[in-house]
Amino acid sequence: MKELIFNIGDVFNRETSSGCLSQYEADCYHIPAYQRGYKWGTGAGGAVTTLLQDLLSAYKNEEKEYYLQYITVKRQIIEIDGDKSHCLEVIDGQQRLTTLSILLSVLAAMDDERCNIADGKLHYAIRSNLFVDKIYPAEIVLGFAEMDWDELVENEPGKNSQDVFYLHGAVSECFQFISNDFESLSGFFDYITTSVKPAFFKVVVASTILLTCHPHPCSLSLRVKHDLAD
């Protein structure tokens, strides 16, 4: 049976056998059009800011592992630029995957020695161009983060949408958060990629999903009972 829990490094790994994408023979995660737009906010009580603060606290407290909530995916074949591609379609958890992709992109852009392991790993049915044009490229994302929202929509009126507003806010928040404590965060990237773990399980037809919670408020173990062979 394939692993159900991966660290963030392996969540975005399709190059080696330890990667989630590799194990399911997928090229990327696909966010379908029926998913609601990105709506994680920033500031006091905002989900983006809360996640960043929790991750930093876990890192500074040297917590061995930090568990995120589960992410639900299923195998799917989609068409990308005219070619068929195997993917893991995200049923639940796209807000977390999107935020983590943004955080990894900003961290990589701020550290010349890091590559962006999230680059090209998410495919959005409705917003792929924003990631390709503004978030994945290291030479662009920091300028995008520092740009005021009003300036952005004045220069690019086509980006004046609720979805882009929240995505831009998340990019800016990640950049500001890291900039405020960059010197002491040399190991933050490594901590995120090795010790932060969302729990994954694949959606399988006619399967029973059993969840077992542990005392740690963020931990979750999963047991999947397959009624049909995988």
Backbone hydrogen bonds, N-H to C=O, Kabsch-Sander energy under -0.5 kcal/mol:
donor,donor_aa,acceptor,acceptor_aa,energy
6,F,198,P,-1.2
8,I,192,I,-0.7
8,I,196,V,-1.9
9,G,193,T,-2.6
10,D,7,N,-0.6
11,V,7,N,-1.9
12,F,8,I,-1.5
13,N,10,D,-1.2
14,R,12,F,-0.6
19,G,16,T,-1.6
20,C,10,D,-2.7
21,L,10,D,-0.6
21,L,13,N,-0.8
22,S,13,N,-1.4
23,Q,19,G,-2.5
24,Y,20,C,-1.6
25,E,22,S,-1.6
26,A,21,L,-3.1
27,D,86,H,-3.2
28,C,86,H,-0.7
29,Y,121,K,-3.2
30,H,88,L,-2.0
31,I,29,Y,-0.5
31,I,123,H,-3.0
35,Q,32,P,-1.4
41,G,39,K,-0.5
46,G,43,G,-2.3
48,V,41,G,-2.3
49,T,41,G,-0.6
50,T,46,G,-2.6
51,L,47,A,-2.2
52,L,48,V,-2.4
53,Q,49,T,-2.5
54,D,50,T,-2.4
55,L,51,L,-2.7
56,L,52,L,-2.5
57,S,53,Q,-2.4
58,A,54,D,-2.4
59,Y,55,L,-2.3
60,K,56,L,-2.8
61,N,57,S,-2.2
62,E,59,Y,-1.2
63,E,58,A,-2.7
66,Y,195,S,-2.5
68,L,197,K,-1.8
71,I,199,A,-2.2
72,T,92,D,-2.2
73,V,201,F,-1.6
74,K,89,E,-1.7
76,Q,87,C,-2.2
78,I,76,Q,-0.5
78,I,85,S,-2.6
80,I,78,I,-0.5
80,I,83,D,-3.3
83,D,80,I,-2.0
85,S,78,I,-3.2
87,C,76,Q,-2.9
88,L,28,C,-2.2
89,E,74,K,-3.1
89,E,87,C,-0.6
90,V,30,H,-2.6
91,I,72,T,-2.8
91,I,89,E,-0.7
92,D,72,T,-1.5
97,L,93,G,-2.4
98,T,94,Q,-2.5
99,T,95,Q,-2.2
100,L,96,R,-2.7
101,S,97,L,-2.1
102,I,98,T,-2.1
103,L,99,T,-2.7
104,L,100,L,-2.6
105,S,101,S,-2.0
106,V,102,I,-2.4
107,L,103,L,-2.7
108,A,104,L,-2.3
109,A,105,S,-1.8
110,M,106,V,-1.7
111,D,107,L,-0.8
111,D,108,A,-0.6
114,R,111,D,-2.1
117,I,115,C,-1.1
119,D,116,N,-1.2
121,K,118,A,-2.3
123,H,29,Y,-3.5
124,Y,122,L,-0.5
125,A,31,I,-2.4
128,S,124,Y,-0.7
130,L,127,R,-0.8
131,F,127,R,-1.0
132,V,128,S,-2.3
133,D,129,N,-3.1
134,K,130,L,-2.8
135,I,130,L,-1.0
135,I,131,F,-0.8
136,Y,131,F,-3.2
140,I,137,P,-1.5
141,V,137,P,-2.5
142,L,138,A,-0.6
144,F,140,I,-2.1
145,A,141,V,-2.1
146,E,142,L,-1.8
147,M,143,G,-1.0
152,L,148,D,-2.4
153,V,149,W,-2.4
154,E,150,D,-1.6
155,N,151,E,-2.3
156,E,152,L,-2.8
159,K,156,E,-2.3
160,N,157,P,-1.8
161,S,159,K,-2.0
165,F,161,S,-2.3
166,Y,162,Q,-2.0
167,L,163,D,-2.1
168,H,164,V,-3.1
169,G,165,F,-2.0
170,A,166,Y,-2.2
171,V,167,L,-2.3
172,S,168,H,-2.6
173,E,169,G,-2.4
174,C,170,A,-2.4
175,F,171,V,-2.2
176,Q,172,S,-2.7
177,F,173,E,-2.6
178,I,174,C,-2.3
179,S,175,F,-2.6
180,N,176,Q,-1.9
181,D,178,I,-1.2
182,F,179,S,-0.8
184,S,181,D,-0.7
185,L,182,F,-1.7
188,F,185,L,-1.4
189,F,185,L,-0.6
191,Y,187,G,-2.3
192,I,188,F,-2.5
193,T,189,F,-2.2
194,T,190,D,-1.7
195,S,191,Y,-2.8
196,V,191,Y,-0.8
196,V,192,I,-0.8
197,K,66,Y,-2.9
197,K,195,S,-0.5
199,A,68,L,-0.7
200,F,4,L,-3.1
200,F,198,P,-0.6
201,F,71,I,-1.4
203,V,73,V,-3.6
204,V,202,K,-0.5
207,S,204,V,-1.0
208,T,225,K,-2.5
209,I,207,S,-0.5
210,L,208,T,-0.5
210,L,223,R,-2.3
212,T,221,S,-2.1
214,H,219,S,-0.6
219,S,216,H,-1.6
221,S,212,T,-2.1
223,R,210,L,-2.3
225,K,208,T,-2.3
225,K,223,R,-0.6
226,H,224,V,-0.7
227,D,206,A,-0.8
227,D,225,K,-0.6
